[in-house]
Amino acid sequence: MTINLLELQGVQTHIGAYHILHGVDFAVPEGEVTMLLGRNGAGKTTTLRTIMGLWRASAGEVRFRGQPIQARATPDIAALGIAYVPESMGIFTDLTVKENLVLAARSARHEGELDRARLDWIFGLFPALKKFWLYPAGKLSGGQKQMLAVARAICEPRALILIDEPSKGLAPSIIQNLVSAFRELKQQKTTILLVEQNFMMAKALGDQVAVMDNGRVVHRGAMAELAGDVDLQHRLLGLSLGAHQ
């Protein structure tokens, strides 16, 4: 039986005078990768930020493990086991790779307290982080910074990871590296909600999909259904996945 780890019901969000989300409804099944797709400006980033409490929902409910969290502060939401990788990556550029990971680990105050087995696993996913362990994060390449941003989110086991456009501006080889990393996370039963504009990445990773337009979810279903229906792709997104192969 499918269990929904995260559920949004009638979520509305205002940012100043602007009404961005107009009643967002979708669920994220536990242990699966759910893609959140849509044109630019559809409300995808606002949805992630609302889930994390960075922007407050003005109406509706966000439920995690069946409990409403929309009124909680962001640190309290993170403490439930939810990590967020923003489009801006959110790394500390003046700190080293090591210092970035130590800061992200709630249970560690210094390198010696990091989970060594998990750190070795992260180095297996992203060998560049081991190579540049003592380098300032600001000197990493764009792809390496994205690897660090993801590594910060997974340096300790999380129940749910929210990731905003991780492949943006990256070379195909780095994108494939991220796909492999996300697949390994899925095998470990980590639930992922992923905003992505690279449709081949969405097709490769997604179990479920929610498509947004103008602050609303206009389609929900299996990713395979959307990937196999060119007419549906054109209708919902204005393009086809096949065009990006």
MDAnalysis code that builds the backbone (N, CA, C; Angstrom):
import MDAnalysis as mda
import numpy as np

u = mda.Universe.empty(735, n_residues=245, atom_resindex=np.repeat(np.arange(245), 3), trajectory=True)
u.add_TopologyAttr("name", ["N", "CA", "C"] * 245)
u.add_TopologyAttr("resid", np.arange(1, 246))
u.add_TopologyAttr("resname", ["MET", "THR", "ILE", "ASN", "LEU", "LEU", "GLU", "LEU", "GLN", "GLY", "VAL", "GLN", "THR", "HIS", "ILE", "GLY", "ALA", "TYR", "HIS", "ILE", "LEU", "HIS", "GLY", "VAL", "ASP", "PHE", "ALA", "VAL", "PRO", "GLU", "GLY", "GLU", "VAL", "THR", "MET", "LEU", "LEU", "GLY", "ARG", "ASN", "GLY", "ALA", "GLY", "LYS", "THR", "THR", "THR", "LEU", "ARG", "THR", "ILE", "MET", "GLY", "LEU", "TRP", "ARG", "ALA", "SER", "ALA", "GLY", "GLU", "VAL", "ARG", "PHE", "ARG", "GLY", "GLN", "PRO", "ILE", "GLN", "ALA", "ARG", "ALA", "THR", "PRO", "ASP", "ILE", "ALA", "ALA", "LEU", "GLY", "ILE", "ALA", "TYR", "VAL", "PRO", "GLU", "SER", "MET", "GLY", "ILE", "PHE", "THR", "ASP", "LEU", "THR", "VAL", "LYS", "GLU", "ASN", "LEU", "VAL", "LEU", "ALA", "ALA", "ARG", "SER", "ALA", "ARG", "HIS", "GLU", "GLY", "GLU", "LEU", "ASP", "ARG", "ALA", "ARG", "LEU", "ASP", "TRP", "ILE", "PHE", "GLY", "LEU", "PHE", "PRO", "ALA", "LEU", "LYS", "LYS", "PHE", "TRP", "LEU", "TYR", "PRO", "ALA", "GLY", "LYS", "LEU", "SER", "GLY", "GLY", "GLN", "LYS", "GLN", "MET", "LEU", "ALA", "VAL", "ALA", "ARG", "ALA", "ILE", "CYS", "GLU", "PRO", "ARG", "ALA", "LEU", "ILE", "LEU", "ILE", "ASP", "GLU", "PRO", "SER", "LYS", "GLY", "LEU", "ALA", "PRO", "SER", "ILE", "ILE", "GLN", "ASN", "LEU", "VAL", "SER", "ALA", "PHE", "ARG", "GLU", "LEU", "LYS", "GLN", "GLN", "LYS", "THR", "THR", "ILE", "LEU", "LEU", "VAL", "GLU", "GLN", "ASN", "PHE", "MET", "MET", "ALA", "LYS", "ALA", "LEU", "GLY", "ASP", "GLN", "VAL", "ALA", "VAL", "MET", "ASP", "ASN", "GLY", "ARG", "VAL", "VAL", "HIS", "ARG", "GLY", "ALA", "MET", "ALA", "GLU", "LEU", "ALA", "GLY", "ASP", "VAL", "ASP", "LEU", "GLN", "HIS", "ARG", "LEU", "LEU", "GLY", "LEU", "SER", "LEU", "GLY", "ALA", "HIS", "GLN"])
u.atoms.positions = np.array([
    [0.840, -1.198, 0.000],
    [0.000, 0.000, 0.000],
    [0.878, 1.252, 0.000],
    [0.552, 2.190, -0.870],
    [1.317, 3.430, -0.955],
    [0.989, 4.340, 0.230],
    [2.042, 4.824, 0.865],
    [1.892, 5.763, 1.978],
    [2.439, 7.117, 1.533],
    [1.654, 8.158, 1.689],
    [2.106, 9.500, 1.328],
    [2.877, 10.106, 2.493],
    [4.145, 10.409, 2.245],
    [4.972, 11.027, 3.276],
    [4.617, 12.501, 3.435],
    [4.333, 13.159, 2.305],
    [4.030, 14.593, 2.289],
    [2.756, 14.813, 1.501],
    [1.890, 15.678, 2.012],
    [0.652, 16.008, 1.310],
    [0.408, 17.509, 1.380],
    [0.064, 18.095, 0.246],
    [-0.343, 19.498, 0.193],
    [-1.807, 19.536, -0.213],
    [-2.594, 20.298, 0.516],
    [-4.030, 20.365, 0.244],
    [-4.493, 21.816, 0.306],
    [-4.902, 22.338, -0.847],
    [-5.431, 23.697, -0.907],
    [-4.442, 24.769, -0.492],
    [-3.152, 24.551, -0.741],
    [-2.123, 25.478, -0.256],
    [-2.106, 26.754, -1.091],
    [-2.249, 27.867, -0.404],
    [-2.129, 29.184, -1.025],
    [-0.982, 29.939, -0.358],
    [-0.256, 30.691, -1.162],
    [0.863, 31.479, -0.639],
    [0.840, 32.868, -1.254],
    [0.914, 33.864, -0.400],
    [1.069, 35.251, -0.834],
    [2.485, 35.717, -0.493],
    [3.094, 36.451, -1.407],
    [4.383, 37.086, -1.133],
    [4.169, 38.580, -1.335],
    [4.081, 39.297, -0.229],
    [3.713, 40.700, -0.304],
    [2.320, 40.831, -0.896],
    [2.223, 41.644, -1.934],
    [0.917, 41.857, -2.574],
    [0.603, 40.797, -3.620],
    [1.534, 39.862, -3.842],
    [1.367, 38.900, -4.932],
    [0.827, 37.568, -4.419],
    [-0.190, 37.075, -5.098],
    [-0.794, 35.787, -4.776],
    [-0.162, 34.754, -5.710],
    [0.764, 33.933, -5.174],
    [1.576, 33.055, -6.020],
    [0.971, 31.666, -6.166],
    [0.607, 31.033, -5.051],
    [0.008, 29.699, -5.094],
    [-1.494, 29.808, -4.868],
    [-2.257, 29.136, -5.717],
    [-3.717, 29.287, -5.723],
    [-4.424, 27.974, -5.391],
    [-4.014, 27.316, -4.318],
    [-4.685, 26.072, -3.940],
    [-3.975, 24.847, -4.485],
    [-2.713, 24.663, -4.088],
    [-1.897, 23.559, -4.604],
    [-2.259, 22.254, -3.890],
    [-2.512, 21.217, -4.687],
    [-2.872, 19.898, -4.164],
    [-2.009, 18.833, -4.835],
    [-1.202, 18.119, -4.071],
    [-0.544, 16.909, -4.559],
    [0.079, 16.190, -3.371],
    [0.482, 14.937, -3.608],
    [1.081, 14.122, -2.558],
    [2.411, 13.562, -3.038],
    [3.292, 13.284, -2.082],
    [4.605, 12.707, -2.361],
    [4.662, 11.347, -1.676],
    [4.570, 10.246, -2.437],
    [4.597, 8.915, -1.826],
    [5.956, 8.601, -1.193],
    [5.911, 7.908, -0.092],
    [7.133, 7.562, 0.636],
    [8.004, 6.627, -0.209],
    [9.314, 6.911, -0.217],
    [10.276, 6.063, -0.904],
    [10.348, 6.243, -2.401],
    [9.645, 7.244, -2.937],
    [9.631, 7.469, -4.380],
    [10.205, 8.844, -4.723],
    [10.459, 9.043, -6.010],
    [10.884, 10.343, -6.533],
    [9.681, 10.979, -7.222],
    [9.254, 12.117, -6.721],
    [8.147, 12.859, -7.326],
    [8.715, 14.085, -8.020],
    [8.419, 14.230, -9.297],
    [8.875, 15.376, -10.070],
    [7.819, 16.476, -9.999],
    [8.280, 17.701, -9.821],
    [7.408, 18.870, -9.866],
    [7.825, 19.675, -11.089],
    [6.998, 19.637, -12.121],
    [7.337, 20.239, -13.403],
    [6.420, 21.412, -13.707],
    [6.832, 22.203, -14.694],
    [6.018, 23.336, -15.123],
    [6.889, 24.397, -15.754],
    [6.238, 25.288, -16.466],
    [6.965, 26.382, -17.098],
    [7.560, 27.308, -16.044],
    [8.500, 28.148, -16.457],
    [9.060, 29.157, -15.551],
    [7.946, 30.035, -15.001],
    [7.986, 30.314, -13.707],
    [6.990, 31.162, -13.087],
    [5.710, 30.451, -12.694],
    [5.701, 29.112, -12.807],
    [4.476, 28.362, -12.504],
    [4.216, 28.253, -11.002],
    [5.259, 28.458, -10.183],
    [5.087, 28.384, -8.740],
    [5.834, 27.234, -8.077],
    [6.732, 26.594, -8.805],
    [7.421, 25.413, -8.286],
    [8.343, 25.748, -7.115],
    [9.179, 26.767, -7.283],
    [10.092, 27.154, -6.201],
    [9.306, 27.657, -4.991],
    [8.259, 28.416, -5.241],
    [7.420, 28.898, -4.134],
    [6.826, 27.720, -3.368],
    [6.464, 26.661, -4.070],
    [5.922, 25.472, -3.407],
    [6.952, 24.854, -2.469],
    [8.183, 24.691, -2.946],
    [9.231, 24.125, -2.093],
    [9.490, 25.012, -0.883],
    [9.569, 26.298, -1.106],
    [9.846, 27.221, -0.003],
    [8.691, 27.266, 1.004],
    [7.483, 27.068, 0.509],
    [6.323, 27.027, 1.408],
    [6.356, 25.758, 2.258],
    [6.718, 24.636, 1.657],
    [6.846, 23.391, 2.418],
    [7.857, 23.561, 3.546],
    [8.969, 24.243, 3.258],
    [10.030, 24.421, 4.256],
    [9.737, 25.529, 5.264],
    [8.621, 26.247, 5.072],
    [8.284, 27.321, 5.999],
    [9.054, 28.604, 5.761],
    [9.801, 28.673, 4.661],
    [10.537, 29.906, 4.344],
    [9.564, 30.989, 3.905],
    [8.485, 30.576, 3.247],
    [7.337, 31.439, 3.002],
    [6.138, 30.763, 3.626],
    [5.310, 31.523, 4.299],
    [4.197, 30.966, 5.062],
    [2.967, 30.782, 4.188],
    [2.387, 29.592, 4.244],
    [1.134, 29.353, 3.537],
    [0.041, 30.242, 4.142],
    [-0.707, 30.921, 3.291],
    [-1.795, 31.775, 3.770],
    [-3.108, 31.018, 3.912],
    [-3.159, 29.817, 3.337],
    [-4.338, 28.952, 3.477],
    [-3.930, 27.541, 3.095],
    [-4.732, 26.578, 3.504],
    [-4.463, 25.187, 3.171],
    [-3.563, 24.500, 4.183],
    [-3.238, 23.235, 3.901],
    [-2.427, 22.441, 4.815],
    [-1.256, 21.783, 4.097],
    [-0.115, 21.757, 4.795],
    [1.040, 20.947, 4.399],
    [1.205, 19.908, 5.500],
    [1.063, 18.630, 5.140],
    [1.159, 17.567, 6.149],
    [2.361, 16.668, 5.868],
    [3.131, 16.413, 6.910],
    [4.280, 15.508, 6.840],
    [4.032, 14.368, 7.828],
    [4.021, 13.164, 7.316],
    [3.644, 11.983, 8.112],
    [2.276, 12.186, 8.776],
    [1.398, 12.855, 8.055],
    [0.030, 13.048, 8.529],
    [-0.170, 14.219, 9.467],
    [0.917, 14.893, 9.862],
    [0.821, 16.005, 10.800],
    [0.985, 17.343, 10.078],
    [0.127, 18.327, 10.359],
    [0.271, 19.634, 9.706],
    [1.547, 20.342, 10.150],
    [2.285, 20.875, 9.187],
    [3.541, 21.564, 9.504],
    [3.568, 22.990, 8.982],
    [2.487, 23.462, 8.346],
    [2.540, 24.760, 7.671],
    [2.724, 25.932, 8.635],
    [2.453, 25.738, 9.930],
    [2.626, 26.829, 10.892],
    [3.960, 26.738, 11.632],
    [4.751, 25.718, 11.336],
    [6.011, 25.524, 12.057],
    [7.124, 26.389, 11.467],
    [8.111, 26.688, 12.306],
    [9.287, 27.437, 11.859],
    [10.191, 26.515, 11.041],
    [10.965, 27.090, 10.149],
    [11.831, 26.318, 9.262],
    [12.772, 25.375, 10.020],
    [13.451, 25.804, 11.101],
    [14.330, 24.861, 11.811],
    [13.568, 23.661, 12.370],
    [12.339, 23.877, 12.792],
    [11.534, 22.779, 13.313],
    [11.133, 21.810, 12.198],
    [10.867, 22.347, 11.028],
    [10.542, 21.497, 9.874],
    [11.762, 20.676, 9.476],
    [12.927, 21.309, 9.457],
    [14.162, 20.588, 9.126],
    [14.442, 19.479, 10.136],
    [14.124, 19.742, 11.394],
    [14.378, 18.757, 12.451],
    [13.524, 17.505, 12.296],
    [12.449, 17.587, 11.521],
    [11.604, 16.421, 11.269],
    [12.259, 15.445, 10.299],
    [13.360, 15.882, 9.667],
    [14.044, 15.034, 8.696],
    [13.828, 15.466, 7.266],
    [13.570, 16.772, 7.072],
    [13.367, 17.323, 5.732],
    [14.550, 18.227, 5.387],
    [15.191, 17.966, 4.258],
    [16.304, 18.791, 3.787],
    [15.900, 19.507, 2.510],
    [16.508, 20.665, 2.282],
    [16.160, 21.505, 1.136],
    [17.430, 21.938, 0.424],
    [17.502, 21.673, -0.872],
    [18.611, 22.133, -1.711],
    [18.041, 23.196, -2.645],
    [18.256, 24.475, -2.348],
    [17.670, 25.541, -3.177],
    [18.386, 25.662, -4.515],
    [17.752, 26.348, -5.435],
    [18.373, 26.579, -6.742],
    [19.690, 27.328, -6.594],
    [19.786, 28.189, -5.580],
    [21.011, 28.947, -5.319],
    [22.081, 28.095, -4.644],
    [21.749, 26.843, -4.346],
    [22.622, 25.828, -3.734],
    [22.768, 25.997, -2.232],
    [22.851, 27.222, -1.727],
    [22.865, 27.435, -0.287],
    [24.145, 27.006, 0.418],
    [25.265, 26.948, -0.308],
    [26.522, 26.586, 0.337],
    [27.205, 27.842, 0.880],
    [28.152, 27.639, 1.800],
    [28.925, 28.745, 2.368],
    [30.236, 28.838, 1.603],
    [30.334, 29.835, 0.721],
    [31.462, 29.883, -0.214],
    [32.797, 30.173, 0.461],
    [32.789, 30.849, 1.609],
    [34.037, 31.175, 2.295],
    [34.547, 30.032, 3.162],
    [33.718, 29.012, 3.367],
    [34.109, 27.861, 4.172],
    [34.583, 26.721, 3.274],
    [35.369, 25.824, 3.833],
    [35.841, 24.680, 3.062],
    [34.708, 23.671, 2.849],
    [34.968, 22.736, 1.961],
    [34.022, 21.641, 1.748],
    [33.754, 20.930, 3.069],
    [34.820, 20.645, 3.802],
    [34.683, 19.967, 5.097],
    [33.813, 20.779, 6.047],
    [34.064, 22.060, 6.152],
    [33.302, 22.898, 7.083],
    [31.833, 22.983, 6.678],
    [31.563, 22.990, 5.374],
    [30.177, 22.996, 4.905],
    [29.438, 21.742, 5.355],
    [30.095, 20.600, 5.275],
    [29.433, 19.357, 5.656],
    [29.280, 19.241, 7.166],
    [30.267, 19.695, 7.911],
    [30.155, 19.651, 9.375],
    [28.993, 20.524, 9.834],
    [28.857, 21.692, 9.231],
    [27.744, 22.577, 9.599],
    [26.389, 21.953, 9.273],
    [26.327, 21.182, 8.190],
    [25.062, 20.589, 7.776],
    [24.671, 19.377, 8.613],
    [25.638, 18.781, 9.294],
    [25.366, 17.590, 10.106],
    [24.933, 18.005, 11.505],
    [23.696, 17.729, 11.836],
    [23.163, 18.146, 13.132],
    [23.866, 17.460, 14.297],
    [24.360, 16.266, 14.063],
    [24.950, 15.493, 15.161],
    [26.455, 15.660, 15.279],
    [27.052, 16.518, 14.467],
    [28.515, 16.666, 14.466],
    [28.922, 18.113, 14.722],
    [29.902, 18.266, 15.601],
    [30.458, 19.600, 15.858],
    [31.826, 19.772, 15.209],
    [32.446, 18.673, 14.788],
    [33.733, 18.731, 14.090],
    [33.849, 17.488, 13.212],
    [34.881, 17.448, 12.378],
    [35.022, 16.382, 11.386],
    [35.006, 14.995, 12.032],
    [35.611, 14.863, 13.194],
    [35.713, 13.562, 13.842],
    [34.374, 12.979, 14.250],
    [33.350, 13.824, 14.330],
    [32.025, 13.346, 14.717],
    [31.126, 13.031, 13.517],
    [31.634, 13.261, 12.296],
    [30.871, 12.886, 11.116],
    [30.792, 11.364, 11.016],
    [29.685, 10.860, 10.502],
    [29.522, 9.431, 10.272],
    [30.476, 9.018, 9.155],
    [31.547, 8.295, 9.523],
    [32.609, 7.993, 8.556],
    [32.096, 7.139, 7.396],
    [31.263, 6.150, 7.715],
    [30.747, 5.281, 6.652],
    [29.897, 6.079, 5.669],
    [29.086, 7.004, 6.201],
    [28.244, 7.812, 5.317],
    [29.099, 8.794, 4.512],
    [30.143, 9.327, 5.138],
    [31.033, 10.237, 4.427],
    [31.737, 9.513, 3.282],
    [32.184, 8.285, 3.529],
    [32.824, 7.506, 2.463],
    [31.833, 7.225, 1.337],
    [30.572, 6.992, 1.704],
    [29.540, 6.778, 0.682],
    [29.355, 8.036, -0.168],
    [29.341, 9.204, 0.480],
    [29.214, 10.473, -0.251],
    [30.418, 10.678, -1.166],
    [31.619, 10.348, -0.684],
    [32.810, 10.466, -1.526],
    [32.718, 9.520, -2.724],
    [32.066, 8.371, -2.538],
    [31.866, 7.457, -3.661],
    [30.939, 8.047, -4.709],
    [29.927, 8.791, -4.248],
    [29.004, 9.459, -5.168],
    [29.671, 10.649, -5.847],
    [30.425, 11.414, -5.068],
    [31.015, 12.672, -5.538],
    [32.502, 12.708, -5.189],
    [33.357, 11.994, -5.944],
    [34.788, 11.939, -5.633],
    [35.463, 13.306, -5.554],
    [34.950, 14.288, -6.293],
    [35.570, 15.620, -6.277],
    [35.543, 16.238, -4.877],
    [34.549, 15.899, -4.072],
    [34.464, 16.484, -2.732],
    [35.589, 15.985, -1.842],
    [36.000, 14.753, -2.052],
    [37.148, 14.240, -1.297],
    [38.437, 14.915, -1.759],
    [38.562, 15.094, -3.066],
    [39.754, 15.728, -3.637],
    [39.905, 17.164, -3.144],
    [38.777, 17.875, -3.040],
    [38.816, 19.296, -2.661],
    [38.311, 19.518, -1.229],
    [38.510, 18.547, -0.364],
    [38.000, 18.540, 1.008],
    [38.356, 19.811, 1.773],
    [39.556, 20.320, 1.567],
    [40.023, 21.482, 2.329],
    [40.025, 22.765, 1.501],
    [39.396, 22.720, 0.317],
    [39.303, 23.906, -0.524],
    [38.110, 24.754, -0.106],
    [38.210, 26.082, -0.236],
    [37.019, 26.920, -0.049],
    [35.959, 26.552, -1.080],
    [34.727, 26.444, -0.645],
    [33.654, 26.024, -1.544],
    [33.475, 26.994, -2.705],
    [33.793, 28.270, -2.483],
    [33.642, 29.259, -3.534],
    [34.562, 29.043, -4.718],
    [35.612, 28.223, -4.558],
    [36.552, 27.964, -5.646],
    [36.196, 26.721, -6.446],
    [35.127, 26.034, -6.061],
    [34.694, 24.863, -6.807],
    [34.017, 25.274, -8.110],
    [33.971, 24.344, -9.060],
    [33.218, 24.592, -10.295],
    [31.725, 24.543, -9.996],
    [30.923, 24.941, -10.980],
    [29.478, 24.919, -10.774],
    [28.965, 23.530, -10.447],
    [29.437, 22.529, -11.171],
    [29.018, 21.162, -10.911],
    [29.447, 20.679, -9.545],
    [30.661, 21.034, -9.141],
    [31.151, 20.630, -7.821],
    [30.375, 21.319, -6.701],
    [29.985, 22.561, -6.925],
    [29.162, 23.258, -5.924],
    [27.811, 22.570, -5.777],
    [27.226, 22.116, -6.903],
    [25.953, 21.413, -6.820],
    [26.112, 20.094, -6.084],
    [27.216, 19.393, -6.339],
    [27.495, 18.165, -5.604],
    [27.580, 18.435, -4.102],
    [28.254, 19.520, -3.734],
    [28.374, 19.875, -2.322],
    [27.016, 20.205, -1.723],
    [26.185, 20.921, -2.487],
    [24.847, 21.271, -1.989],
    [24.033, 20.011, -1.706],
    [24.105, 19.038, -2.607],
    [23.380, 17.779, -2.396],
    [23.999, 17.011, -1.231],
    [25.334, 16.997, -1.167],
    [26.013, 16.289, -0.076],
    [25.626, 16.854, 1.283],
    [25.460, 18.166, 1.365],
    [25.029, 18.780, 2.630],
    [23.650, 18.264, 3.040],
    [22.789, 18.039, 2.043],
    [21.429, 17.578, 2.336],
    [21.392, 16.119, 2.765],
    [22.403, 15.331, 2.344],
    [22.368, 13.890, 2.613],
    [23.467, 13.441, 3.568],
    [24.172, 14.404, 4.204],
    [25.280, 14.013, 5.087],
    [24.781, 13.229, 6.296],
    [23.522, 13.345, 6.591],
    [22.859, 12.498, 7.576],
    [21.588, 11.967, 6.924],
    [21.085, 10.824, 7.341],
    [19.853, 10.300, 6.734],
    [18.695, 11.283, 6.888],
    [17.994, 11.545, 5.814],
    [16.811, 12.403, 5.826],
    [15.623, 11.616, 5.302],
    [14.463, 11.927, 5.802],
    [13.259, 11.253, 5.317],
    [12.830, 11.794, 3.966],
    [13.022, 13.108, 3.772],
    [12.543, 13.782, 2.564],
    [13.553, 14.844, 2.160],
    [13.863, 14.871, 0.864],
    [14.753, 15.905, 0.331],
    [14.009, 16.671, -0.759],
    [13.996, 17.990, -0.621],
    [13.423, 18.887, -1.622],
    [14.582, 19.484, -2.412],
    [14.568, 19.341, -3.729],
    [15.697, 19.789, -4.548],
    [15.178, 20.636, -5.699],
    [15.735, 21.832, -5.839],
    [15.251, 22.791, -6.834],
    [16.244, 22.915, -7.988],
    [15.893, 22.350, -9.139],
    [16.645, 22.450, -10.398],
    [18.131, 22.152, -10.239],
    [18.492, 20.952, -9.806],
    [19.908, 20.649, -9.573],
    [20.750, 20.597, -10.839],
    [20.138, 20.345, -12.000],
    [20.944, 20.185, -13.217],
    [21.174, 21.494, -13.965],
    [20.628, 22.583, -13.473],
    [20.661, 23.854, -14.208],
    [22.100, 24.294, -14.484],
    [22.416, 24.445, -15.776],
    [23.723, 24.945, -16.180],
    [24.858, 23.945, -16.085],
    [24.550, 22.668, -15.839],
    [25.609, 21.678, -15.651],
    [25.858, 20.876, -16.932],
    [27.080, 20.372, -17.057],
    [27.445, 19.536, -18.192],
    [26.727, 18.188, -18.092],
    [26.471, 17.531, -19.237],
    [25.775, 16.239, -19.218],
    [26.431, 15.197, -18.319],
    [27.759, 15.176, -18.261],
    [28.439, 14.180, -17.420],
    [28.147, 14.410, -15.945],
    [28.047, 15.670, -15.535],
    [27.734, 15.979, -14.140],
    [26.275, 15.644, -13.844],
    [25.395, 15.912, -14.813],
    [23.976, 15.570, -14.643],
    [23.825, 14.067, -14.432],
    [24.551, 13.271, -15.231],
    [24.469, 11.814, -15.074],
    [24.967, 11.379, -13.700],
    [25.967, 12.070, -13.190],
    [26.480, 11.792, -11.850],
    [25.402, 12.048, -10.804],
    [24.661, 13.137, -10.970],
    [23.574, 13.451, -10.039],
    [22.452, 12.423, -10.142],
    [22.126, 12.007, -11.361],
    [21.092, 10.987, -11.548],
    [21.468, 9.716, -10.787],
    [22.731, 9.307, -10.907],
    [23.194, 8.105, -10.199],
    [23.079, 8.282, -8.692],
    [23.426, 9.473, -8.203],
    [23.349, 9.739, -6.767],
    [21.906, 9.683, -6.281],
    [20.990, 10.276, -7.036],
    [19.585, 10.277, -6.629],
    [19.010, 8.854, -6.667],
    [19.460, 8.050, -7.620],
    [18.999, 6.658, -7.661],
    [19.471, 5.886, -6.425],
    [20.691, 6.146, -6.006],
    [21.183, 5.483, -4.795],
    [20.387, 5.924, -3.572],
    [20.051, 7.189, -3.500],
    [19.220, 7.675, -2.396],
    [17.867, 6.979, -2.395],
    [17.296, 6.831, -3.584],
    [16.004, 6.164, -3.687],
    [16.103, 4.715, -3.205],
    [17.200, 4.041, -3.546],
    [17.395, 2.668, -3.094],
    [17.479, 2.574, -1.570],
    [17.900, 3.662, -0.955],
    [17.969, 3.712, 0.504],
    [16.642, 4.162, 1.117],
    [15.598, 4.225, 0.285],
    [14.248, 4.588, 0.736],
    [14.120, 6.062, 1.121],
    [15.019, 6.898, 0.601],
    [14.875, 8.338, 0.793],
    [13.837, 8.868, -0.193],
    [12.915, 9.656, 0.295],
    [11.875, 10.244, -0.546],
    [12.376, 11.576, -1.099],
    [12.137, 11.821, -2.383],
    [12.651, 13.023, -3.040],
    [11.523, 13.742, -3.773],
    [11.459, 15.057, -3.571],
    [10.600, 15.934, -4.364],
    [11.521, 16.829, -5.168],
    [11.483, 16.695, -6.493],
    [12.506, 17.288, -7.355],
    [11.882, 18.207, -8.395],
    [12.258, 19.479, -8.339],
    [11.904, 20.435, -9.395],
    [12.995, 20.372, -10.450],
    [12.620, 20.205, -11.701],
    [13.633, 20.013, -12.734],
    [13.130, 20.494, -14.088],
    [14.010, 21.149, -14.842],
    [13.688, 21.570, -16.207],
    [14.281, 20.620, -17.244],
    [15.234, 19.774, -16.823],
    [15.823, 18.789, -17.730],
    [14.877, 17.584, -17.791],
    [14.143, 17.469, -18.876],
    [13.081, 16.478, -18.932],
    [13.596, 15.054, -19.055],
    [14.785, 14.880, -19.616],
    [15.346, 13.538, -19.656],
    [15.740, 13.093, -18.250],
    [16.198, 14.026, -17.433],
    [16.484, 13.701, -16.033],
    [15.189, 13.355, -15.307],
    [14.142, 14.120, -15.586],
    [12.842, 13.837, -14.981],
    [12.346, 12.453, -15.376],
    [12.490, 12.112, -16.641],
    [12.052, 10.803, -17.139],
    [12.865, 9.687, -16.509],
    [14.170, 9.916, -16.339],
    [15.053, 8.881, -15.803],
    [14.796, 8.606, -14.326],
    [14.369, 9.625, -13.585],
    [14.276, 9.505, -12.131],
    [12.856, 9.386, -11.594],
    [11.910, 10.021, -12.247],
    [10.601, 10.211, -11.643],
    [9.745, 8.962, -11.561],
    [9.103, 8.777, -10.419],
    [8.050, 7.774, -10.273],
    [6.688, 8.433, -10.492],
    [6.501, 9.565, -9.808],
    [5.264, 10.340, -9.916],
    [5.598, 11.735, -10.429],
    [4.592, 12.424, -10.930],
    [4.801, 13.785, -11.409],
    [3.585, 14.646, -11.071],
    [3.864, 15.875, -10.714],
    [2.831, 16.899, -10.594],
    [3.268, 18.056, -11.483],
    [2.368, 18.505, -12.343],
    [2.688, 19.609, -13.255],
    [1.937, 20.846, -12.797],
    [2.674, 21.954, -12.664],
    [2.078, 23.205, -12.209],
    [1.945, 24.205, -13.350],
    [0.930, 25.028, -13.240],
    [0.748, 26.149, -14.159],
    [0.000, 27.244, -13.421],
    [0.560, 28.435, -13.433],
    [-0.095, 29.599, -12.829],
    [-0.506, 29.356, -11.375],
    [0.412, 28.750, -10.609],
    [0.176, 28.592, -9.176],
    [-0.748, 27.469, -8.782],
    [-1.082, 26.588, -9.754],
    [-1.959, 25.452, -9.462],
    [-1.355, 24.174, -10.036],
    [-1.715, 23.040, -9.466],
    [-1.348, 21.754, -10.052],
    [-2.420, 21.388, -11.075],
    [-1.989, 21.214, -12.318],
    [-2.937, 20.948, -13.401],
    [-2.894, 19.499, -13.872],
    [-1.927, 18.737, -13.368],
    [-1.846, 17.315, -13.726],
    [-1.089, 16.576, -12.636],
    [-1.597, 15.400, -12.276],
    [-0.914, 14.500, -11.350],
    [-0.993, 13.094, -11.926],
    [0.081, 12.321, -11.759],
    [0.044, 10.947, -12.256],
    [1.409, 10.312, -12.266],
    [1.528, 9.198, -12.967],
    [2.801, 8.497, -13.085],
    [3.703, 9.230, -14.079],
    [4.989, 9.321, -13.762],
    [5.934, 9.970, -14.671],
    [5.986, 9.215, -15.997],
    [5.895, 7.889, -15.937],
    [5.955, 7.097, -17.163],
    [4.806, 7.436, -18.106],
    [3.638, 7.755, -17.558],
    [2.491, 8.129, -18.382],
    [2.778, 9.416, -19.143],
    [3.308, 10.418, -18.449],
    [3.632, 11.685, -19.103],
    [4.756, 11.499, -20.113],
    [5.763, 10.709, -19.748],
    [6.901, 10.495, -20.645],
    [6.487, 9.788, -21.927],
    [5.424, 8.999, -21.867],
    [5.002, 8.245, -23.034],
    [3.902, 8.895, -23.849],
    [3.488, 10.092, -23.475],
    [2.362, 10.753, -24.141],
    [2.805, 12.127, -24.646],
    [3.207, 12.184, -25.899],
    [3.731, 13.424, -26.473],
    [2.663, 14.517, -26.489],
    [1.437, 14.161, -26.802],
    [0.365, 15.156, -26.824],
    [0.158, 15.770, -25.437],
    [0.223, 14.930, -24.401],
    [0.063, 15.425, -23.032],
    [1.215, 16.351, -22.657],
    [2.413, 16.006, -23.097],
    [3.566, 16.862, -22.832],
    [3.377, 18.240, -23.464],
    [2.946, 18.239, -24.708],
    [2.725, 19.514, -25.399],
    [1.639, 20.331, -24.703],
    [0.579, 19.659, -24.293],
    [-0.529, 20.365, -23.676],
    [-0.147, 20.958, -22.326],
    [0.625, 20.208, -21.543],
    [0.957, 20.645, -20.189],
    [2.196, 21.532, -20.127],
    [3.171, 21.230, -20.988],
    [4.471, 21.879, -20.861],
    [4.889, 22.665, -22.097],
    [4.175, 22.471, -23.191],
    [4.514, 23.212, -24.391],
    [5.658, 22.621, -25.173],
    [6.093, 21.402, -24.823],
    [7.194, 20.748, -25.515],
    [7.119, 19.272, -25.211],
    [7.987, 18.506, -25.868],
    [7.967, 17.058, -25.627],
    [9.277, 16.618, -25.019],
    [9.218, 15.568, -24.204],
    [10.433, 15.012, -23.616],
    [11.363, 14.508, -24.689],
    [10.809, 13.957, -25.756],
    [11.641, 13.399, -26.812],
    [12.529, 14.432, -27.461],
    [12.116, 15.684, -27.445],
    [12.919, 16.735, -28.058],
    [14.200, 16.991, -27.293],
    [14.289, 16.449, -26.074],
    [15.462, 16.712, -25.240],
    [16.378, 15.511, -25.139],
    [16.159, 14.490, -25.966],
    [17.015, 13.320, -25.929],
    [18.346, 13.609, -26.598],
])
